[in-house]
Amino acid sequence: MAKKRGHNEGTVYRVGRRFRAEVMAEVMVGGIKHRAYFDTNNEV
């Protein structure tokens, strides 16, 4: 069974020619997912 990522751990996806980074930030109860797009993997 796969483990879930904890808060402040993220993933990187390739979306077309760009890369998307997602990070789950801890906020009291639950969390907020932040997303950012970059042109290269090195920028992520």
Rosetta constraint file for C-alpha pairs under 8 A:
AtomPair CA 5 CA 9 HARMONIC 6.09 0.50
AtomPair CA 5 CA 10 HARMONIC 7.35 0.50
AtomPair CA 6 CA 24 HARMONIC 7.69 0.50
AtomPair CA 7 CA 23 HARMONIC 7.64 0.50
AtomPair CA 7 CA 24 HARMONIC 5.29 0.50
AtomPair CA 7 CA 25 HARMONIC 5.48 0.50
AtomPair CA 7 CA 26 HARMONIC 5.63 0.50
AtomPair CA 7 CA 31 HARMONIC 7.80 0.50
AtomPair CA 8 CA 23 HARMONIC 6.02 0.50
AtomPair CA 8 CA 24 HARMONIC 5.60 0.50
AtomPair CA 8 CA 25 HARMONIC 5.36 0.50
AtomPair CA 8 CA 26 HARMONIC 7.14 0.50
AtomPair CA 9 CA 23 HARMONIC 5.94 0.50
AtomPair CA 9 CA 24 HARMONIC 6.64 0.50
AtomPair CA 10 CA 21 HARMONIC 6.98 0.50
AtomPair CA 10 CA 22 HARMONIC 5.34 0.50
AtomPair CA 10 CA 23 HARMONIC 4.26 0.50
AtomPair CA 10 CA 24 HARMONIC 6.62 0.50
AtomPair CA 11 CA 21 HARMONIC 5.81 0.50
AtomPair CA 11 CA 22 HARMONIC 5.43 0.50
AtomPair CA 11 CA 23 HARMONIC 6.79 0.50
AtomPair CA 12 CA 19 HARMONIC 6.75 0.50
AtomPair CA 12 CA 20 HARMONIC 5.61 0.50
AtomPair CA 12 CA 21 HARMONIC 4.50 0.50
AtomPair CA 12 CA 22 HARMONIC 6.46 0.50
AtomPair CA 12 CA 44 HARMONIC 7.71 0.50
AtomPair CA 13 CA 19 HARMONIC 5.63 0.50
AtomPair CA 13 CA 20 HARMONIC 5.05 0.50
AtomPair CA 13 CA 21 HARMONIC 6.41 0.50
AtomPair CA 14 CA 18 HARMONIC 6.01 0.50
AtomPair CA 14 CA 19 HARMONIC 4.49 0.50
AtomPair CA 14 CA 20 HARMONIC 6.18 0.50
AtomPair CA 15 CA 19 HARMONIC 5.61 0.50
AtomPair CA 15 CA 20 HARMONIC 6.62 0.50
AtomPair CA 17 CA 39 HARMONIC 7.27 0.50
AtomPair CA 18 CA 37 HARMONIC 6.83 0.50
AtomPair CA 18 CA 38 HARMONIC 5.87 0.50
AtomPair CA 18 CA 39 HARMONIC 4.85 0.50
AtomPair CA 18 CA 40 HARMONIC 6.56 0.50
AtomPair CA 19 CA 37 HARMONIC 5.70 0.50
AtomPair CA 19 CA 38 HARMONIC 5.22 0.50
AtomPair CA 19 CA 39 HARMONIC 6.19 0.50
AtomPair CA 19 CA 40 HARMONIC 6.48 0.50
AtomPair CA 19 CA 41 HARMONIC 6.35 0.50
AtomPair CA 19 CA 44 HARMONIC 7.43 0.50
AtomPair CA 20 CA 35 HARMONIC 6.79 0.50
AtomPair CA 20 CA 36 HARMONIC 5.73 0.50
AtomPair CA 20 CA 37 HARMONIC 4.55 0.50
AtomPair CA 20 CA 38 HARMONIC 6.37 0.50
AtomPair CA 20 CA 44 HARMONIC 7.83 0.50
AtomPair CA 21 CA 35 HARMONIC 5.66 0.50
AtomPair CA 21 CA 36 HARMONIC 5.39 0.50
AtomPair CA 21 CA 37 HARMONIC 6.43 0.50
AtomPair CA 21 CA 38 HARMONIC 7.96 0.50
AtomPair CA 21 CA 44 HARMONIC 6.58 0.50
AtomPair CA 22 CA 33 HARMONIC 6.70 0.50
AtomPair CA 22 CA 34 HARMONIC 5.64 0.50
AtomPair CA 22 CA 35 HARMONIC 4.62 0.50
AtomPair CA 22 CA 36 HARMONIC 6.76 0.50
AtomPair CA 23 CA 33 HARMONIC 5.73 0.50
AtomPair CA 23 CA 34 HARMONIC 5.31 0.50
AtomPair CA 23 CA 35 HARMONIC 6.69 0.50
AtomPair CA 24 CA 31 HARMONIC 6.29 0.50
AtomPair CA 24 CA 32 HARMONIC 5.68 0.50
AtomPair CA 24 CA 33 HARMONIC 4.44 0.50
AtomPair CA 24 CA 34 HARMONIC 6.29 0.50
AtomPair CA 25 CA 31 HARMONIC 5.57 0.50
AtomPair CA 25 CA 32 HARMONIC 5.29 0.50
AtomPair CA 25 CA 33 HARMONIC 6.20 0.50
AtomPair CA 25 CA 34 HARMONIC 7.27 0.50
AtomPair CA 26 CA 30 HARMONIC 6.82 0.50
AtomPair CA 26 CA 31 HARMONIC 4.74 0.50
AtomPair CA 26 CA 32 HARMONIC 6.64 0.50
AtomPair CA 27 CA 31 HARMONIC 5.10 0.50
AtomPair CA 27 CA 32 HARMONIC 6.77 0.50
AtomPair CA 38 CA 43 HARMONIC 6.25 0.50
AtomPair CA 38 CA 44 HARMONIC 6.28 0.50
AtomPair CA 39 CA 43 HARMONIC 7.17 0.50
AtomPair CA 40 CA 44 HARMONIC 6.99 0.50
